[in-house]
Amino acid sequence: MAKDILPKENIMLNSGVTTKEQAITAAGEILVKQGYVEDSYIEKMFEREEVTSTYMGNYIAIPHGSEDSKEEVLHSGMSIVRVPEGIDYGGGNEVKLLFGIAGKNNEHLEILSKVAIVCSDMDNIEKMLQAESAEELLDMFSEVS
């Protein structure tokens, strides 16, 4: 049976992280704990960050593995880590929502596209930042086909 890409267990509403490193680790640990990736995938997320920042603007970052991380991906999946207080993601960029992504067979491109559609609207980002439950966040992504 295929795993859901984003079950509510993959959403951390109030992470309490205070640094970029903690935030990326939290996003990766959710994917590890839920069986989407091997432990080593988190290291690949940091390698990817060294190549180019995964900061996307509008308080959003989308950490994911480097090009050579395909072996560490067991199932396509996504995690969401919300940092209500915001963190410095480098270069003066503030991040409040991280979308950790792992894609099998280039499925990460489809996942990225859905995230980009939802996050291109600042009203949606505000709704995500104000959401009181994981289900509220899930509803926003279910509307994207």
PAZAPA-4460 file (N, C-alpha, C; in steps of 0.05 Angstrom, whole numbers, plus 32768, in hexadecimal, padded with zeros to 4 digits):
% residues 145
    n_x    n_y    n_z   ca_x   ca_y   ca_z    c_x    c_y    c_z   seq   type   mol
   8011   7FE8   8000   8000   8000   8000   8012   8019   8000     1      M     A
   800B   802C   7FF0   801A   8045   7FEE   8015   8056   8007     2      A     A
   802A   8063   8010   8028   8075   8027   801D   8090   801D     3      K     A
   800D   809C   802F   8004   80B8   802A   801D   80CA   802A     4      D     A
   801D   80DD   8018   8034   80F0   8017   8034   8102   802F     5      I     A
   801D   810B   8039   801B   811D   804F   8005   8115   8063     6      L     A
   800A   8101   8074   7FF6   80FC   8089   7FFA   8110   80A0     7      P     A
   7FE6   8112   80B1   7FE8   8127   80C6   7FFF   8122   80D9     8      K     A
   8009   8109   80DB   8020   8103   80EC   803A   8111   80E3     9      E     A
   8039   811A   80CA   8051   8127   80BE   8051   8145   80C2    10      N     A
   803E   814F   80D2   803C   816C   80D7   8042   8173   80F4    11      I     A
   8055   8185   80F7   805D   818F   8111   8055   81AC   8113    12      M     A
   8040   81B3   8122   8036   81CE   8122   8047   81E1   8132    13      L     A
   8051   81D9   8149   8061   81EB   815A   807B   81DD   8161    14      N     A
   808E   81E0   814F   80A7   81D1   8151   80B9   81DA   8168    15      S     A
   80BA   81F4   816E   80CC   81FD   8183   80E9   81FE   817A    16      G     A
   80EF   81FA   8161   810A   81FC   8157   8112   8219   8156    17      V     A
   812C   821E   8159   8136   823A   8158   814B   823F   8144    18      T     A
   8154   822A   8135   8169   822E   8121   8161   8220   8107    19      T     A
   816D   8228   80F1   8169   821B   80D7   8171   81FE   80D9    20      K     A
   8187   81F7   80E6   8190   81DC   80E8   817C   81CA   80F7    21      E     A
   8171   81D5   810D   815D   81C6   811C   8143   81C2   810B    22      Q     A
   813C   81D6   80FC   8124   81D4   80EC   8127   81BF   80D6    23      A     A
   813D   81BF   80C8   8142   81AB   80B3   8142   8190   80BF    24      I     A
   8150   818D   80D6   8151   8173   80E3   8135   816A   80EB    25      T     A
   8124   817B   80F6   8109   8174   80FE   80F9   816B   80E5    26      A     A
   80FB   8179   80CF   80ED   8171   80B7   80F6   8156   80AD    27      A     A
   8110   8151   80AE   811B   8137   80A6   8114   8120   80B9    28      G     A
   8114   8126   80D3   810E   8112   80E7   80F1   8108   80E5    29      E     A
   80DF   8119   80DE   80C3   8110   80D9   80C2   80FC   80C3    30      I     A
   80D1   8102   80AD   80D1   80F0   8096   80DE   80D5   809D    31      L     A
   80F3   80D6   80AE   8100   80BD   80B7   80ED   80AD   80C9    32      V     A
   80E2   80BA   80DD   80D0   80AD   80F0   80B8   80A0   80E3    33      K     A
   80AD   80AD   80CE   8095   80A2   80C1   809C   808F   80AA    34      Q     A
   80B6   8089   80A7   80BE   8074   8094   80C0   807C   8077    35      G     A
   80C3   8096   8071   80C6   809F   8056   80E3   809E   804C    36      Y     A
   80F6   80A3   805E   8112   80A4   8056   8124   8096   806B    37      V     A
   813C   8090   8063   8151   8086   8075   815B   809D   8086    38      E     A
   8168   8096   809D   8174   80AB   80AE   8187   80BD   809F    39      D     A
   8196   80B1   808C   81AB   80C0   807D   819F   80D6   806B    40      S     A
   8185   80D6   8067   8178   80EA   8056   817B   8106   8062    41      Y     A
   817A   8108   807D   817D   8122   808A   8198   812E   8082    42      I     A
   81AD   811F   8082   81C7   8128   807A   81C6   8133   805D    43      E     A
   81B7   8125   804C   81B5   812E   8030   81A5   8148   802E    44      K     A
   8193   814D   8041   8184   8166   8041   8198   817D   8047    45      M     A
   81AA   8178   8059   81BE   818D   805F   81D2   8191   8048    46      F     A
   81D9   817B   803A   81EA   817D   8022   81DC   818E   800D    47      E     A
   81C3   818A   8009   81B3   819A   7FF6   81B3   81B7   7FFD    48      R     A
   81B1   81BD   8016   81B0   81D8   8020   81CB   81E6   801B    49      E     A
   81E1   81D7   801B   81FB   81E3   8016   81FE   81EB   7FF9    50      E     A
   81F1   81DC   7FE7   81F2   81E2   7FCA   81E2   81FC   7FC4    51      V     A
   81CA   81FD   7FCE   81B9   8215   7FCB   81A3   8214   7FE0    52      T     A
   819D   822B   7FEA   8189   822E   7FFF   816D   8224   7FF5    53      S     A
   815E   8217   8007   8143   820E   8000   812F   8223   8009    54      T     A
   8138   823B   8010   8125   8250   8017   8116   8259   7FFE    55      Y     A
   80FC   825B   8000   80EC   8261   7FE8   80DF   827D   7FE9    56      M     A
   80E1   828B   7FFF   80D3   82A5   8002   80B9   82A0   8011    57      G     A
   80AB   82B6   8019   8092   82B4   8027   8093   82A2   8040    58      N     A
   80A9   82A3   804F   80AC   8294   8068   80AE   8276   8063    59      Y     A
   80B4   826D   804A   80B3   8251   8043   80CF   8246   803C    60      I     A
   80D6   822E   8046   80ED   821F   803D   80E4   8203   8037    61      A     A
   80F1   81F7   8023   80EA   81DC   801B   8104   81CB   801B    62      I     A
   810D   81C3   8033   8125   81B2   8034   8120   8196   8028    63      P     A
   8133   818D   8019   8130   8172   800D   814D   8168   8007    64      H     A
   814F   814F   8000   8169   8143   7FFD   8177   814C   7FE4    65      G     A
   8191   8147   7FE4   81A2   814E   7FCD   819C   813B   7FB5    66      S     A
   81A7   8140   7F9E   81A1   8130   7F86   81A8   8113   7F8A    67      E     A
   81BC   810D   7F9B   81C5   80F1   7F9E   81B7   80E4   7FB7    68      D     A
   81A0   80EE   7FBF   8193   80E3   7FD7   817D   80CF   7FD0    69      S     A
   8179   80C9   7FB6   8163   80B8   7FAD   8163   809C   7FBB    70      K     A
   817A   8092   7FC1   817C   8077   7FCE   8170   8078   7FEB    71      E     A
   8171   808F   7FF8   8167   8091   8013   8149   8095   8015    72      E     A
   813C   809A   7FFE   811E   809E   7FFE   8110   8083   7FFA    73      V     A
   8100   807C   800E   80F1   8063   800E   80D5   8067   8001    74      L     A
   80C8   807E   8008   80AE   8085   7FFE   80AD   80A3   7FFB    75      H     A
   809D   80AD   7FE8   809A   80CA   7FE5   808A   80D4   7FFD    76      S     A
   8093   80EB   8008   8085   80F6   801F   808D   8113   8024    77      G     A
   807E   811F   8035   8083   813B   803C   807D   813F   805A    78      M     A
   808D   8150   8066   8089   8158   8082   8085   8176   8082    79      S     A
   8076   8180   8096   8073   819C   809A   807B   81A3   80B6    80      I     A
   808D   81B6   80B9   8096   81BF   80D3   8090   81DD   80D4    81      V     A
   807E   81E4   80E6   8077   8200   80EA   8086   820C   8101    82      R     A
   8092   8223   80FC   80A2   8231   8110   8095   824D   8113    83      V     A
   8081   824F   8125   8072   8268   8128   8083   8281   812D    84      P     A
   8098   827E   813C   80A9   8295   8143   80BC   829B   812C    85      E     A
   80BF   8289   8119   80D1   828D   8102   80EE   8288   810A    86      G     A
   80FE   8280   80F6   811B   827C   80FA   812A   828A   80E3    87      I     A
   8143   8290   80E8   8154   829C   80D4   815E   8285   80C2    88      D     A
   8157   8286   80A9   815F   8271   8096   8178   8279   8087    89      Y     A
   8185   828E   8090   819D   8297   8082   8196   82AE   806F    90      G     A
   81A9   82C0   806C   81A5   82D6   805A   818F   82E9   8062    91      G     A
   8188   82E9   807B   8172   82FB   8085   8157   82F1   807E    92      G     A
   8155   82D8   8075   813B   82CC   806D   812E   82BE   8085    93      N     A
   8115   82C6   808B   8106   82BA   80A1   80F4   82A4   8096    94      E     A
   80F5   828D   80A5   80E4   8276   809D   80D2   826E   80B4    95      V     A
   80B9   826A   80AE   80A5   8261   80C2   8098   8246   80BB    96      K     A
   809C   823E   80A2   8091   8224   8099   80A6   8215   8088    97      L     A
   80AC   81FD   8090   80BE   81EC   8081   80AF   81D4   8076    98      L     A
   80B3   81CE   805D   80A7   81B7   8050   80BE   81A4   8049    99      F     A
   80C1   818F   805A   80D6   817B   8054   80CB   8168   803E   100      G     A
   80DA   8164   8029   80D0   8154   8013   80E4   813E   800C   101      I     A
   80D8   8126   8007   80E7   810F   7FFD   80D6   8103   7FE6   102      A     A
   80E2   8100   7FCF   80D3   80F6   7FB8   80E0   80DE   7FAC   103      G     A
   80D1   80CA   7FA7   80D9   80B1   7F9A   80D4   80B5   7F7C   104      K     A
   80E7   80AD   7F6B   80E3   80AF   7F4E   80DA   80CA   7F44   105      N     A
   80E8   80DF   7F4D   80E2   80FA   7F45   80C6   8105   7F4D   106      N     A
   80B9   80F7   7F60   809F   8101   7F69   80A2   811A   7F7A   107      E     A
   80BB   8120   7F82   80BF   8139   7F91   80B7   8152   7F81   108      H     A
   80B9   8150   7F66   80B2   8166   7F55   8094   816C   7F57   109      L     A
   8084   8157   7F57   8067   815B   7F5A   8060   8166   7F76   110      E     A
   806E   815C   7F8A   8069   8165   7FA6   8070   8183   7FA7   111      I     A
   8088   818A   7F9D   8091   81A6   7F9D   807D   81B8   7F8F   112      L     A
   8072   81AE   7F79   805F   81BE   7F69   8046   81C4   7F7A   113      S     A
   803C   81B0   7F89   8024   81B4   7F9A   802A   81C8   7FB0   114      K     A
   8042   81C5   7FBC   8049   81D8   7FD1   804B   81F4   7FC6   115      V     A
   8057   81F6   7FAF   805A   8211   7FA2   803F   821E   7F9C   116      A     A
   802C   820E   7F93   8011   8218   7F8D   8004   8223   7FA7   117      I     A
   8005   8214   7FBC   7FF8   821C   7FD5   8007   8235   7FE1   118      V     A
   8022   8234   7FE0   8032   8249   7FED   8035   8262   7FDC   119      C     A
   802C   8262   7FC4   802E   827A   7FB3   801B   828F   7FBC   120      S     A
   8007   8287   7FCC   7FF3   829A   7FD6   7FF8   82A1   7FF3   121      D     A
   7FFF   82B9   7FF9   8005   82C2   8014   7FEE   82BC   8027   122      M     A
   7FD6   82BE   801E   7FBF   82B7   802F   7FC0   829A   8039   123      D     A
   7FC9   8288   8027   7FCB   826C   802F   7FE1   8269   8044   124      N     A
   7FF7   8277   8041   800D   8276   8055   8003   827F   8070   125      I     A
   7FF4   8296   8070   7FE9   82A0   8089   7FD6   828B   8096   126      E     A
   7FC6   827E   8085   7FB4   8269   8090   7FC4   8252   809C   127      K     A
   7FDA   824A   808F   7FEB   8235   809A   7FF8   823D   80B4   128      M     A
   8000   8256   80B6   800D   8260   80CF   7FF8   8262   80E5   129      L     A
   7FDF   8266   80DF   7FCA   8269   80F3   7FBB   824E   80F9   130      Q     A
   7FC0   823A   80E9   7FB2   8220   80EC   7FB5   8215   8108   131      A     A
   7F9F   820C   8113   7F9F   8201   812E   7FA2   81E3   812F   132      E     A
   7FA1   81D6   8118   7FA3   81B9   8117   7FB1   81B0   80FE   133      S     A
   7FBC   8198   80FF   7FC9   818C   80E7   7FB4   8189   80D1   134      A     A
   7F9B   8183   80D8   7F86   817F   80C5   7F81   8198   80B4   135      E     A
   7F83   81AF   80C2   7F7F   81C9   80B3   7F94   81CC   809D   136      E     A
   7FAD   81C4   80A4   7FC2   81C6   8090   7FBD   81B2   8079   137      L     A
   7FB6   819A   8081   7FB1   8185   806D   7F9B   818E   8059   138      L     A
   7F86   819B   8063   7F70   81A4   8052   7F7B   81B6   803C   139      D     A
   7F8E   81C7   8042   7F98   81D9   802E   7FA6   81CB   8017   140      M     A
   7FB2   81B4   801D   7FC0   81A5   8008   7FAD   8192   7FF9   141      F     A
   7F98   818B   8005   7F84   8179   7FF8   7F76   8188   7FE2   142      S     A
   7F75   81A2   7FE3   7F67   81B2   7FCF   7F78   81B5   7FB6   143      E     A
   7F92   81AE   7FB7   7FA3   81B0   7FA0   7FA3   8196   7F92   144      V     A
   7F9C   8196   7F78   7F9B   817D   7F6A   7FB3   817B   7F57   145      S     A
***
